[in-house]
Amino acid sequence: MIILVLNCGSSSIKYQLFKMNRGTEMLAKGLLERIGLNDSILTHKPTGGEPYKVINDIPDHTTGINLVMAALTDTKHGVINDINEIKAVGHRVVNGGEDYKESILIDNEVKRHIELYSDLAPLHNPANLKGILSVEKLIPGVPQVAVFDTSFHQTMPDYAYMYALPYEYYEKYKIRKYGYHGTSHKFVAAKAAGILGKDVNKLKIITCHLGNGASITAIQGGRSIDTSMGFTPVDGLIMGTRTGEIDPGVLIYIADKEHLNVTGVNNLINKKSGVAGISQLSSDMRDLELAASEGNEKALLALNMYAYKVKKFIGSYIAALNGLDLLVFTGGVGENDHKMRAMICSDMENLGIIFDFNVNNGAKAKDLIISKPESRVTVMCVTTDEEFVIASDTCYIVEHHTV
């Protein structure tokens, strides 16, 4: 079965095409950027072939997905002959609320819920829905599956996901912690346990998905028991442009002093803060580390704050788990930034983490143990593959669906 996986953002589309047979083969992958802007860029890479770029004005997601289909069927760079060879499409959907504890075949009710939860993930859910509707236009009748970031975290106990607000707001509006990056956290926990030859259901694990968006999850018995992102993806860790957890009184004070409306506050906490806001330089860790090495104090402050917040969450989740067997780093920063991993894992010996700084320096975008043999806690760098999970779920659901 050939399956297309789509991860639609507000102005981008990431995609991978898989052939799911007895094994899994990735046929191609790509990224379409700058949707709705001039000179949109499609970068397409067939497996084993040379990547190529197409620059064109792409006004909307339907036009963008049409361009993706053209790349996949291109006579020179394509990997299939016709788009009808695609037998199912799997979509990353960020928020499924309390309604979806597992991935599901998309119907009108699912689309209604995705739209309903757009208020909780305004940068993601509307774009995810656009991708679904675009596929309906381009390949009518093809089965589509939604794989939700929030599903894995639906096992959290109520005392972990509830907020200390009047209970009526949970009853009326479902105000609670939902958590995100669930597909990645679930995948790397199982992958790391497999590499070690251990049963994921018998381990106490903390997974750190660190990138421009970042979250940490405490996993016990293979189930999420707590996670750092909350009602929206802005909570928890400091991120590229997001505040992470913050005293809400600060926002009230700034809104009053700066005369900000709700939109202004939303832009402040989602787009103007994080390491970019602290450093007044960049949301990219590589830029900050270079600047810090040249004496930029704000860049160094941003890095120190980022590492300190991750370290604090690790400590709190060790308390929640009553111990720790395995600490996993993944995501763009978690997999590639050995300096940040070292900052986080330094001075953690009393928590059972004896870090191997030398091995860590060579760990980039590969699966590797980066703690010393005598460390009570195993620390690993593990590459994530959310698209593979989406493809696997899509294949299973479509094959087992009965009308």
Secondary structure as GFF3:
##gff-version 3
##sequence-region A 1 403
A	DSSP	beta_strand	2	8	.	.	.	ID=ss1
A	DSSP	beta_strand	13	20	.	.	.	ID=ss2
A	DSSP	beta_strand	24	33	.	.	.	ID=ss3
A	DSSP	beta_strand	40	46	.	.	.	ID=ss4
A	DSSP	beta_strand	52	56	.	.	.	ID=ss5
A	DSSP	alpha_helix	61	72	.	.	.	ID=ss6
A	DSSP	three_ten_helix	83	85	.	.	.	ID=ss7
A	DSSP	beta_strand	86	93	.	.	.	ID=ss8
A	DSSP	beta_strand	104	105	.	.	.	ID=ss9
A	DSSP	alpha_helix	108	116	.	.	.	ID=ss10
A	DSSP	three_ten_helix	117	119	.	.	.	ID=ss11
A	DSSP	alpha_helix	125	138	.	.	.	ID=ss12
A	DSSP	beta_strand	144	148	.	.	.	ID=ss13
A	DSSP	three_ten_helix	151	155	.	.	.	ID=ss14
A	DSSP	alpha_helix	158	161	.	.	.	ID=ss15
A	DSSP	alpha_helix	167	173	.	.	.	ID=ss16
A	DSSP	alpha_helix	182	196	.	.	.	ID=ss17
A	DSSP	three_ten_helix	200	202	.	.	.	ID=ss18
A	DSSP	beta_strand	204	210	.	.	.	ID=ss19
A	DSSP	beta_strand	214	220	.	.	.	ID=ss20
A	DSSP	beta_strand	223	227	.	.	.	ID=ss21
A	DSSP	alpha_helix	248	258	.	.	.	ID=ss22
A	DSSP	alpha_helix	262	271	.	.	.	ID=ss23
A	DSSP	alpha_helix	274	279	.	.	.	ID=ss24
A	DSSP	alpha_helix	285	293	.	.	.	ID=ss25
A	DSSP	alpha_helix	297	321	.	.	.	ID=ss26
A	DSSP	beta_strand	326	330	.	.	.	ID=ss27
A	DSSP	alpha_helix	331	336	.	.	.	ID=ss28
A	DSSP	alpha_helix	338	345	.	.	.	ID=ss29
A	DSSP	three_ten_helix	349	351	.	.	.	ID=ss30
A	DSSP	alpha_helix	357	361	.	.	.	ID=ss31
A	DSSP	beta_strand	368	369	.	.	.	ID=ss32
A	DSSP	beta_strand	378	381	.	.	.	ID=ss33
A	DSSP	alpha_helix	386	400	.	.	.	ID=ss34
###
